[in-house]
Each structure stands twice: as structure tokens, then as C-alpha cells.
Amino acid sequence: MGASDFANLPHIGESVRRKEDYRFITGAGQYTDDINLPNQRYAVFVRSPYAHATINSIDTAAASAMPGVVHIFTGKDLEGKMGGLPCGWLITSTDGQPMKEPPHPVLALGKVRYVGDQVAMVVAETLEQARNAAEAVEVDYGVLPAVVDVVDAKGATALHDAAPDNHCYKWALGDKAAVDAVFASAAHVTKISLTNNRLIPNAMEPRAAIGSFSRANDEYTLYVSNQNPHVERLLMTAFVLGLPEHKVRVIAPDVGGGFGSKIFLYAEDVALTWAAKQLNCAIKWTADRSESFLTDAHGRDHASTAEMAMDKDGKFLAMRVHTDANLGAYLSTFSTAVPTILYATLLAGQYTTPMIHVEVDAWFTNTAPVDAYRGAGRPEATYLLERLVSRCAWDLGLGQDTIRERNFIKNFPYQTPVALQYDVGDYQAAMDKARDLADVAGFAARRAASEAKGLRRGLGYSSYIEACGIAPSNIAGALGARAGLFECGEIRVHPTGSVTVFTGSHSHGQGHETTFAQVVAARLGIPVENVDVVHGDTGRVPFGMGTYGSRSISVGGAAIMKALDKIESKAKKIAAHLMEAGDADIEFKNGEFTVKGTDKKIPFGQVALTAYVPHNYPLDKLEPGLNETAFYDPVNFTFPAGTYICEVEVDPQTGVVRIDRFSAVDDFGTIINPMIVEGQVHGGLVQGIGQAMMENCVYDKESGQLLTGSMMDYALPRADDLPQFKLGTVCTPCTHNPLGTKGCGEAGAIGSPPAVINAVLDALHPLGVTELDMPASPSRVWEAIRAQAR
Ligand code: MCN
């Protein structure tokens, strides 16, 4: 079935209410911490209070003797029994030096490298007993100097023997000499320096896991709050524990948000699984909020310079970028992909810039590991590019919209100079719609009204693009990644005609139980209620790569479509048998099989029943049953894109920024469920606006202590910080997946930060302020204004 036929099916484009919400809003959700197993103990991790220190000794004697303590494990107990945590996606350095991949022990060995690094695991009968004993573990540390800022990493005390200058890799894309030559003769060059502030993920449900072991069948089961249970199992068995995969079952039950931070294989998951067999019990651990702040993989943290060479009319000729990326203390599972192939390849944005050279240096520092966080690399690219483009406009005296429109890509498919080929898009349509929604025509009057009150008003644009549907194996492989990321779907039609879908995608808030059911119901012509979706269990789902990179509908959904093709093809054969017709004469529409040119018809349910109750069935030609599995590896990414316009009012006396209006127009191709998509955009916008306005991870420069280690110090956006969003869509269906969909789960977080900061800068431009790093907190804005006044 083609994408345009699919878009016209019933249920597609319908705001079906979320099937999963009944259990969530009635308190019947089953999160990891809700699960309790027989013979269950509790783990608490002893964590480093220092950012950088040698471990001279660990004395567990007193703690081990405390009531209820079952066992205390240190790094030495694990040494030789398992490997270190793997970096799942190695990068081929482009400077001839191999990428440094220092060991990442499950429990620290000899040294700690950030505050929160895990040093020992205490297992006790109760949580309180484990907590008390953890406090009694005596660790003798030899404190070392710490470095936290990426720009200070070079030459600071080395974290790892394998990386003496703290440099992990250099990676570049593009033809430097050719780009330099264009810059040498360009009519205009605009240059900016900026940082992309470090963020701390704050999923509502903290990380949690229960390791268990069955002696009866020699099998481990790990319950874990995770976005990709099969990948977790693969990494844990193949790289760390050396176990056959079929002996480990990973279940990610209801998960209360992940935003990227639950993609990775964390030390706690491994330690709990391994120790369950050693102690012959189940062991539960749930992070408290402070632990989450310290140890969940953080996001972003780039320091960059970017330059655009232009002709006299503001046409982009070439771009040059250098980025220093903070990797934190260790390589997290996918951290190397984030500042490279998920970042550099997006730097063309929506523009026809013919040449781009980007160079990335990645560094270790004494901070929590940095990895994918909603958008992963693509927000960093969009922020840098869209800040640069607005700055080009101001330098040349052009409108922020004019310079964008002058450089928009208009013909598709379009091959960018940074590896990606965009299949389809209509950037001008999104810009036009966004301008209407934002009432740009009325801005001058609103600005005048603000000025009359002594306030400054600004309008900020951001025309973003992202690559979703991560990740076509061929493209990922060509860019030096170890693996691509396909997806698997199984359709099990039951004799009564109801359906269970087994998907390798994992829903942790995105509503797959509803939207995937819509896809299946639409194809088979059955009610949405008759379709159940199973995910998150390696024991039930054949295989899966999980959910991140806004891949689930476009890759997971496409795998389901492929399995449905097989179901339809077999069901047609059964229908042909039942109606005594040739296979080629059978048509299937709206849940009915018909014979071309006749009035013969039978419903889908009758075919399903026949598959399982094969009366007079041609068993020599057709197997009983109606159950099909398919794997889908996309041929390309999907490229959602749009234009966001933010309008702010700034009080120059206090530096307080108020977002007055925010308009977002996105192109997600065919939309399955507009209500769910709108919710995704809202969530993304709030995260992006949070980054631009208030969220900021701060480590003390001297001690390496996390200063923003709680919600008292790390500001998260609340409803009263936000305007009512105005949303719109344009639709250019993706040309290469059978649904025509493009991902929507990250767009808001990618497109919004530059729109906000560009708006603040537009407001402050008349005061001479041209630079501002996120977050635009009152003190930062006030200081920027004051610096000009001096
Ligand atoms: N959808 C649709 N039509 C489209 C595109 C998507 O109806 N054209 C629907 C999908 O069927 C799905 C939802 O929208 O129900 C999101 O789909 P998709 O864009 O494919 O993204 P994923 O499902 O792969 O979700 C991943 C994405 C990412 S990368 C982050 S980070 C993120 C996000 O989703 N984390 C989230 N949204 C989140 N929402 C919640 N509540 N919690 C998180 O942790």
C-alpha cells in the first residue's frame, strides 16, 4: 500500500484518545518501582563525593556487620568477572589518532572521576538498612584537581591514562581548503561564538531496576526503566557479562519518561543483574532525585565558533564551524555519535549553503557522562545555525525572515554538503504559515506599545530541520558508525479477528499503544479497541532497537506495515479459498475481502477464524495461522522541518524576559494522531524553552561539585512561564516510508531555543547587545544590558 492510500484510511489523522491513559490516570500503571519480586533485597550505591580522586582503600567491615546487610560489592569484587561499560558507537577520528576509549568499570577501580561515580553497592534486607550501611562504608580518597569546563580540559590533570591530555577524538566533515578559499574572497563574513548549555534530564520517574535470577532455569531477568530493552540486553550480555543473550530477559515496563536519558546501559543495571545470581535473590534499586541529578547522562555542553561567508545580497556561500564537545568523565553508550554524526550532518539546515566544513574536538572532564538528550546533536546544530543566520541578517540589515527565505532549499531531493539527502519539504510554506500565526504584521504596533511602557520587544525566528527515523544502516555505516538501527514488528491475528502487535519500539509517554493500534486498525478495517500493542519485553517481542531519535512511527510503524503486507497477502489466499476465486482476483478494503467484478465478500474476522479452524483448507498450499513478523531498515532518515517564531518582552530594568507569543509550524508528513502529535510538540517546546530561559547545569569550577543538584537550583519550566502555543502544520509526506510520516517527538526541543534567544537579541539589539548565551535568566540579560551601558 502506498503512503497516499494509507493517509486516506479511516483512523489515520483521527485524534483517538490514548488507550494507555486509563491505567495511568487511575494509578494502575506498573512502573519498575511498583514491581516487587519474591525474595527481594534492596541496593544502595556508595558514590564519590569528589570529582576526581584516587581510591586508596575501601573498608566495608563495619558496614557489613550492620543489621540486615547481605553483601557489599566494590570494584575489586567485580574485577576480572565482567568487562567495562561499552561505548556502543565508536567514531573514526579524522586526525589519524585513534579515538581514546578508556575503561569504564561497573564499580570504580582505583579512581573516581566525577561526583556521583559509583564506588560500592550495598545490598540489604530493607532499603533503610542498605542506606545506613552505605553511609558506614569507609573510603579513603586522595583528592586530585578537577576540570569541569570543556574549554579548560586541554592540559588539565588527566582523567584517564589512555587520554593524557583529556582529548578523546577529533572528527571533521567537509573540504576545509575549499571552504577557506570561499571565505577568503567573500563579500561578507559573520562570525559568532556560543555555548550550548549543559542540561540535566528530569524524567518524572527516576531510573530504577530490579535484577533477579532463577536457579531453576539458569535465567536472569532485569526489570529496568529503559527505552530500548533489547539493546540493553545486547550490550550487557555481549560486552559486559559475557552471557548468552537468551539467558537474560530484560523487561522495561511502564516508563515515566526518558527523553533520551534511559537509552543507555548504566552501571547499576549490570551490577544488579550480576549480583542477583551471586546472592540468589532479587535486588531492587530506585534512584532518588539527587542521584538522578548526579548520574543520569546529561545533555548538550558544546562550545563553538561558527562563521558564514556570504555574497553581497546575503546568499550563503560557505560555513565554517569548530566545536569543543564535553563528553563528561566516561564515554556513555552513544555519546560519541551525538557531537558528530547527529550534529555535523544537520548543519546545512534548510539552506542551500554549498560548502560546509565542521571540526569537532571531544574532551573528557570531571562531570557526569554526556549523551543523547531530546534531540541529541540536532538541537546543538540548529541552535548554532539559527543563531548564526539571525546574526547574518542583523549584520547585513536584512529581516530575519528575508535572509532565511533567500537561502531556503526549494528543489527536492536535495543533497547537502554534509552527507544527508533531504527527500522532500516545503520550507517557504512553513515560514508563511508561521508568520500568519505569529501576526508578524502586527509586531511593529506591539513593539511600540511595549516601548511606551519602557519595555523592549523582540521577534525571533528559527527555521529548523532534523533527521529522524534513526538510523538507516547504510547511511550510519557510511558515516563510520558500528551499526544502523532497524526495527521489528510482529502481527498476531487471533482466531476471533482481534490483533496483538509486538513492537521493538518502546513507548515511555509517546502513546504508541494508541497510534500503532490506529495503524493496524486502519489497515485491517477493524476497531482500534480490537488491537493491543505489546512492547518493552525481550521475552515477548522478537527483537527491537527501541525508541529515541523520533524513529518509532517511521521505523517501528513501517516494520508493522511490512508485517501487515504479509498478513494481507496470506489472508487474501485464505479468502480466495473461501470464495472459490483466484488469489489475484481478491481485493481487500475496509475490513472486507471481495472478488473483483462480483458481489461476493467475506469479512476479515471470517478469514482470521478460518486460518485457525482450517475447515476444508488447502493445507498442501497454505499453513494455518495468521501471524507475521517483519524487519524494516529505512533507506533514509525522515526530515521534519518547520519555522518557529517567538515574541518576547524584556524589562531592561530587571532583565526579566516574558515570552508573549510562540508560534510553531511543523511538517511531520502524514500525521496519524493530531492530538498526540500536538502533545509531543508542546512537550518539546517546553523543554527547548526551558533550556533557553532557565535550565542550566553548573559545576563548581574548583571542586567539581554539582551546584545545581536539585530542583531548588536547577530551574525547570512551569506552566506559568509559558504562553499559549499557536501550532500549525504543513504536510509533505515522507517519500520513502510506507506511512509518509516524519518524526515529531523532538522537533519542539530542537527548533525553540534559537527562536527564544533570537527574540531576546532582537529586543536588545537597539541597546547594543549582540551576544547572549542560554539561559536568558534575568541576571544574564541584565548584565548584558549593563555591559553595553558602561
Ligand atoms: N506520530 C504521529 N504522526 C506522525 C509522527 C508521530 O501520530 N507523523 C505519533 C507517533 O505514532 C507516536 C508519537 O507521535 O505516538 C511520537 O512519535 P515519533 O515522532 O515517532 O517519536 P518516538 O515515538 O520515537 O518518540 C521518541 C521521541 C524522543 S526522541 C524523545 S527524547 C521523547 C519524545 O519522543 N521523549 C519523550 N517524546 C516524549 N514524550 C514523553 N511523554 N516522554 C518522553 O520521554
Boltz pocket constraint, residues with backbone or C-beta under 6 A from the ligand:
constraints:
  - pocket:
      binder: B
      contacts: [[A, 256], [A, 257], [A, 258], [A, 259], [A, 260], [A, 373], [A, 374], [A, 375], [A, 506], [A, 508], [A, 509], [A, 510], [A, 511], [A, 512], [A, 515], [A, 516], [A, 547], [A, 548], [A, 549], [A, 550], [A, 551], [A, 552], [A, 553], [A, 554], [A, 668], [A, 669], [A, 670], [A, 671], [A, 672], [A, 673], [A, 674], [A, 676], [A, 677], [A, 680], [A, 683], [A, 741], [A, 742], [A, 743], [A, 744], [A, 745], [A, 746]]
      max_distance: 6.0
